[in-house]
């Protein structure tokens, strides 16, 4: 049996690099969203009146 050689690994490498860049961008955006929502929640909690005992 003859081993099958990969057609063009350059295309696969480029596709992987593109996916990694997209994934990294998504992580960065998610981090910013989490940071903003956490700040808003903290701000909202600070404005709530809490009963004094």
N, C-alpha and C positions, 0 to 999 in steps of 0.2 A: 504494500500500500504506500502511495506517495503522500507525504505530509503536505497539507495545504498551507501556503504562505499567506500572510495577511495582505490584503489588496493595497491599502495605503494607510499606514499608521499615522501619517501627518494629518489626515482629515479627522481621525479619531482624537488625536492630541488637541487639535484646534477646538473640536466640539467639547472636550472635557474642560479646556481652559475657559471657554465661553460659559459653560454651566457653572464652573467655580466662581467666575466673576458675577454671574447673576445671583448665585446663592449668597455670596458675600454682600452684595448690594441689598438683598432681601433681609439679611441679618442686621445690617446697619439701619435700615428703615424700621424694622421691628424694634430695635433698641431705642430709637428716637421716639417711637410711638409709646413704648412702655415708659420711658422717662417722662414724657409729657403727661400721660394719663396718671402716673403716680403723683406728679406734682399737683395736678388738678384735684385728685382725690384728697391729698393732704390739705390743700387749700379749703376744700369743701368741709373736711372734718374740723378744721380750725374755726370755721364760721358757725358751726352748729353749737347751739346752746346746750350746755350740760347742766343738769340739776346740781345745785350745791347742797351738800349734806351738812 
